[in-house]
Amino acid sequence: MSEPSEAADLELEDRNDTYQLRLFVAGASSHSVRAIANIKRICDTHLTGRYSLEIIDVYQQKQLAESVQLIALPLLIKQAPLPERRFVGDLSDAAKVIKGLGIIS
């Protein structure tokens, strides 16, 4: 029996990684509400049981928002698995978000 290749090990490792996501929003604006719904749908469809999602309202947690150097809102930050990635907008282009997150379904 042959041993699994290193590439196969990395692919399996990618599938098992927990995605750590932070979504920064501005209150209950229409963009914020859409971004929350869109990222939850993407995660529930493609990352079931493999993600943590923290939603941060910049009006309620100003210091945390300042610490990540926000450029625009809504802002999704993928902290893990590395590399870190940032996405601005309501995340309505699911294919682009999935590709950018590096999701392997």
Secondary structure, 3 states (H helix, E strand, C coil): CCCCCHHHHHHHHHHHCCEEEEEEECCCCHHHHHHHHHHHHHHHHHCCCCEEEEEEECCCCHHHHHHCCCCCCCEEEEEECCCCEEEECCCCCHHHHHHHHCCCC
